[in-house]
Amino acid sequence: MGNLNRFEIPQYTDNQGLLEKIAQHNQKVAKTGKEKMIFYSAFIDLNSVIELPNKQKLCNSCNFRCPGCFKLTDEIENTDYLEFSEIKKIIDFAKQRKCVSITIAGAGEPLMDKAFPKLLAYANKKGLTVNLFTNGTLIDKKTAKKLFKSKTNVIVKRNTMNETKQDYLVGNIKGASKKIQEGINNLLEAGFSTPRLVIDSYISKQNKEDLADLLRYCRKNKITPYFEAFVTAGQEKTRYKNKVLSQKEFNTLFKELRKIDAEEFQIKTKIEKNQRAYGQHPCTKNQTMFSVRTNGSVTLCVSNPDTIGNIREQTLQDIFNPNKNNKLKKAYSVACKCSMKIT
């Protein structure tokens, strides 16, 4: 496919002006019922499917068991999955509604799903970039090279550079940190760098003191840091107890990270009021994107538990038609609630 650069491949969220216009457009459509909604990206959940000799299909969504995972993979075994015919319809709809990318956050680890290569090929054929969220453990040299040659951004989850703590944070899996790092190294060797290579880390009380070193690692290796608040949506309070930072703690942490950026890397990072992610604009995913779960349920965001329809009962065209779907109107009138705020 030739040389792939930042101008040929749109970032996960690279155009705040465009995102704001999309959000304003969709809010107007939801209110008036006129015109059609458009989107920047579509989230599709994948789940690994294993076919047994008796043709029974089993699912095993993740090779980690991260405590507090907003997909609940540490507690619940998800047995749902999307057929590839359904995935193609989602991609077709996304293309029709002006999406520039398909985002794969998975019901767990997307690279465990055999459907991923077909999804990647079909999305690229439609001219769409794929944003792949992964824990990196299944990215060998061959996979890294294939991803680099395709229209793909890779977002690797890593919470800390401390190997012992990283192993603990994914479910006490010994050697997990080394496997994650091997995947990142393979991506760097294949040619990935910012903005196509991102390290995604949730910010919690368990790893907040580790983010300074993680930021330094990202900057030194030309990787985009994506540090965001711990997701609490859809979870019981006991699952995230003692994990969530107060806004005051966020403010203090972001000032420390900004100082590192300025003094050590000559990078100016803007901090906005009540910010929940470092160096990022306020999140507009629930206004500019949509998500389809493994059971066909549709929500406005990958972190939002409130469904507005199901592709097995309605078409996406009808689900995103406010004249036919009152749930859509209500959803657009509610503010984002994926991360609980503590004063």
C-alpha positions in Angstrom: 0.0 0.0 0.0 3.0 2.3 -0.2 4.3 4.6 2.5 1.6 5.1 5.2 1.9 8.4 7.0 -0.1 10.6 9.4 -1.8 12.4 6.5 -3.1 9.2 4.9 -4.3 7.6 8.1 -6.6 9.7 10.4 -5.9 9.4 14.1 -8.2 7.9 16.6 -9.4 11.5 17.4 -7.3 13.9 15.4 -9.6 16.7 14.4 -11.3 18.5 17.3 -12.9 21.0 15.0 -14.5 18.3 12.9 -15.6 16.4 16.0 -17.3 19.5 17.4 -19.1 20.0 14.0 -20.3 16.4 14.0 -21.5 16.7 17.6 -23.5 19.9 16.8 -24.9 18.3 13.7 -26.1 15.2 15.5 -27.6 17.1 18.4 -29.6 19.1 15.9 -30.7 16.0 14.1 -31.8 14.3 17.4 -33.8 17.4 18.3 -35.4 18.2 14.9 -35.6 14.8 13.2 -34.3 16.4 10.0 -31.3 15.2 8.0 -29.2 12.1 8.8 -26.7 11.6 11.6 -23.1 11.3 10.7 -20.1 9.9 12.7 -16.4 10.0 13.0 -15.9 6.4 14.0 -17.8 3.2 14.8 -16.9 0.9 17.6 -17.3 -2.9 16.9 -16.9 -5.4 19.7 -15.1 -8.6 18.8 -15.1 -11.9 20.7 -13.0 -14.9 20.0 -15.0 -17.8 18.7 -13.9 -21.4 19.0 -15.8 -24.0 17.0 -15.8 -27.5 18.6 -16.0 -30.8 16.7 -19.8 -30.9 17.3 -20.1 -27.5 15.6 -20.9 -25.9 19.0 -19.3 -22.5 19.3 -17.7 -21.2 22.5 -16.3 -17.7 23.2 -13.3 -16.7 25.3 -13.0 -13.0 25.1 -9.7 -12.2 26.7 -6.4 -13.6 27.8 -6.2 -11.2 30.7 -8.5 -10.8 33.8 -8.0 -7.1 34.6 -9.8 -6.2 37.9 -12.3 -3.5 37.2 -12.4 -4.0 33.4 -15.4 -2.0 32.2 -16.2 -5.0 29.9 -16.4 -7.2 33.0 -14.1 -9.8 31.4 -12.6 -10.5 34.9 -16.0 -11.7 36.2 -18.3 -12.6 33.3 -17.6 -15.0 30.4 -19.2 -13.4 27.3 -20.7 -16.0 25.0 -22.1 -13.6 22.4 -20.4 -12.7 19.1 -21.1 -10.9 15.9 -21.3 -12.9 12.7 -19.1 -11.5 10.0 -22.1 -10.7 7.9 -23.3 -8.4 10.7 -19.8 -6.8 10.9 -19.9 -6.0 7.2 -23.3 -4.3 7.6 -22.0 -2.2 10.4 -18.9 -1.2 8.3 -21.2 -0.4 5.3 -23.4 1.8 7.5 -20.3 3.5 9.0 -19.0 4.3 5.5 -22.4 5.7 4.4 -22.5 7.9 7.5 -19.1 9.6 6.8 -17.0 7.6 9.3 -13.2 7.7 8.7 -12.5 4.7 10.9 -13.6 1.6 12.6 -12.5 1.3 16.2 -12.0 -2.2 17.7 -12.0 -2.1 21.5 -13.2 -5.6 21.8 -15.2 -7.5 24.3 -11.7 -8.5 25.4 -8.6 -9.0 23.3 -9.6 -8.4 19.6 -6.6 -10.3 18.2 -8.0 -13.5 19.7 -11.0 -13.3 17.3 -10.3 -14.9 14.0 -12.7 -12.4 12.4 -10.3 -9.6 12.9 -8.2 -10.1 9.7 -11.4 -10.2 7.6 -12.7 -7.1 9.4 -9.4 -5.2 8.8 -9.4 -6.2 5.1 -13.0 -5.2 4.5 -12.7 -1.9 6.4 -9.6 -1.0 4.5 -11.3 -1.9 1.2 -14.0 0.6 2.1 -11.3 3.2 2.7 -11.6 3.1 6.4 -8.8 3.1 8.9 -8.9 0.6 11.8 -8.1 1.7 15.4 -7.1 -1.4 17.2 -7.1 -1.5 21.0 -5.0 -4.4 22.2 -3.0 -5.6 25.1 -0.2 -6.3 22.7 0.6 -9.8 23.8 -0.4 -11.4 20.5 1.6 -9.0 18.3 4.6 -10.9 17.0 6.9 -9.5 14.3 4.8 -10.9 11.5 1.6 -9.4 12.9 3.3 -6.0 13.5 4.5 -5.8 9.9 1.0 -6.7 8.6 -0.6 -4.1 10.7 1.9 -1.5 9.6 1.2 -2.2 5.9 -2.5 -1.8 6.5 -4.5 1.3 7.4 -4.3 0.7 11.1 -3.6 2.7 14.3 -2.6 0.5 17.2 -3.5 1.5 20.8 -1.7 -0.8 23.3 -2.9 -1.0 26.8 -0.1 -0.5 29.5 -0.7 0.9 32.9 2.9 1.1 34.3 6.5 0.3 33.4 6.8 -1.6 36.7 6.7 -5.3 35.6 5.5 -6.7 38.9 2.7 -4.2 39.2 1.7 -4.5 35.5 1.4 -8.3 36.0 -0.8 -7.7 39.0 -3.1 -5.1 37.2 -4.0 -7.6 34.5 -5.0 -10.3 36.9 -1.8 -11.5 38.6 -0.6 -13.1 35.3 3.1 -13.7 35.6 5.1 -12.6 32.5 2.2 -10.4 31.2 4.3 -7.2 31.3 7.1 -8.8 29.3 4.7 -10.0 26.6 3.1 -6.6 26.4 6.5 -5.0 25.9 7.5 -7.5 23.3 4.4 -6.5 21.3 5.3 -2.8 21.6 8.9 -3.5 20.6 7.7 -5.4 17.5 5.4 -2.5 16.5 8.3 0.0 16.9 10.5 -2.3 14.8 7.9 -2.5 12.1 7.9 1.2 11.8 5.0 2.4 14.0 5.4 5.7 15.8 3.1 8.6 16.9 0.4 9.2 15.9 -0.2 5.6 14.7 1.2 4.0 17.8 -0.5 4.9 21.2 -0.1 3.6 24.7 -3.5 3.7 26.5 -3.6 3.7 30.3 -6.4 4.2 32.6 -5.7 6.5 35.5 -6.4 5.0 39.0 -5.1 5.2 42.5 -3.1 2.0 41.7 -1.0 3.5 39.0 -1.1 7.3 39.2 2.5 7.5 40.6 3.7 5.4 37.7 2.4 7.6 34.9 5.4 10.0 34.9 7.7 7.2 33.9 5.2 5.9 31.4 5.0 9.4 29.9 8.8 9.6 29.6 8.8 6.2 27.9 6.2 7.3 25.4 8.0 10.6 24.5 11.4 9.0 24.2 10.1 6.3 21.8 7.8 8.6 19.8 4.6 7.0 21.1 1.4 9.0 21.8 0.4 8.8 25.5 -3.4 8.3 26.0 -4.0 8.5 29.8 -7.7 8.6 30.7 -9.9 8.3 33.8 -10.8 4.8 35.1 -14.1 3.8 33.5 -16.9 3.2 36.0 -20.0 3.0 33.7 -21.9 -0.2 34.1 -20.1 -1.3 37.2 -21.1 -1.7 40.8 -19.3 0.7 43.1 -17.6 -2.1 44.9 -15.7 -3.0 41.7 -14.0 0.4 41.4 -13.8 1.3 45.1 -10.4 2.8 46.0 -9.6 3.1 42.3 -11.1 6.4 41.2 -9.2 9.7 41.5 -10.9 12.9 42.7 -10.8 15.9 40.4 -8.3 17.5 42.7 -6.0 14.5 42.3 -6.4 14.7 38.5 -5.5 18.3 38.4 -2.3 17.7 40.5 -1.3 14.8 38.4 -1.8 16.6 35.1 0.3 19.5 36.2 3.1 17.2 37.1 2.9 15.5 33.7 2.7 18.8 31.9 5.9 19.9 33.7 7.7 16.8 32.5 6.6 17.4 29.0 7.7 21.1 29.1 11.0 20.7 30.9 12.2 17.4 29.5 10.7 17.3 26.0 9.8 20.9 25.1 6.2 19.9 24.6 3.4 22.3 25.5 0.4 20.4 26.8 -2.8 22.2 27.4 -4.8 21.3 30.5 -8.5 22.2 30.6 -10.8 22.6 33.5 -12.2 19.4 35.0 -10.1 17.4 32.5 -10.4 13.6 32.8 -7.7 12.6 30.2 -4.2 14.0 29.9 -3.6 16.2 26.9 -6.9 15.4 25.3 -9.9 17.5 24.5 -13.1 16.9 26.4 -14.5 13.5 25.2 -17.3 13.7 22.5 -17.5 10.0 21.7 -21.2 9.8 22.8 -22.0 12.5 20.3 -19.7 11.6 17.4 -19.4 7.8 17.3 -21.5 4.7 18.0 -20.8 1.2 19.3 -22.2 -2.2 18.5 -21.8 -5.0 21.2 -21.3 -8.7 20.6 -25.0 -9.3 21.2 -26.0 -6.7 18.6 -26.9 -4.0 21.1 -26.2 -0.4 20.0 -25.0 2.4 22.3 -23.6 5.8 21.6 -20.2 4.9 23.2 -18.1 1.8 23.9 -18.2 2.7 27.6 -21.9 3.6 27.8 -24.2 0.8 29.1 -27.4 2.4 27.9 -28.7 0.7 24.7 -30.7 2.5 22.0 -31.5 -0.5 19.9 -30.3 -3.8 18.5 -29.1 -4.6 15.0 -30.8 -8.0 15.2 -34.2 -6.3 15.7 -33.8 -3.1 13.7 -31.6 -1.7 11.0 -28.9 0.8 11.9 -30.7 3.3 9.7 -33.8 3.0 11.9 -31.9 3.0 15.2 -30.3 6.3 14.2 -33.5 7.9 13.0 -34.9 10.0 15.8 -38.3 10.0 14.1 -38.4 6.2 14.6 -36.4 5.8 17.8 -37.4 7.8 20.9 -34.4 6.2 22.8 -32.1 8.0 20.5 -33.6 11.4 21.3 -33.2 10.7 25.0 -29.7 9.4 24.7 -28.5 12.7 23.0 -30.0 14.7 25.8 -28.0 13.0 28.5 -24.4 13.9 29.3 -21.5 11.4 29.2 -21.3 9.3 32.3 -18.5 6.8 31.6 -16.3 8.0 34.4 -17.6 8.9 37.8 -16.5 12.3 39.0 -15.4 12.8 42.6 -14.9 16.3 43.9 
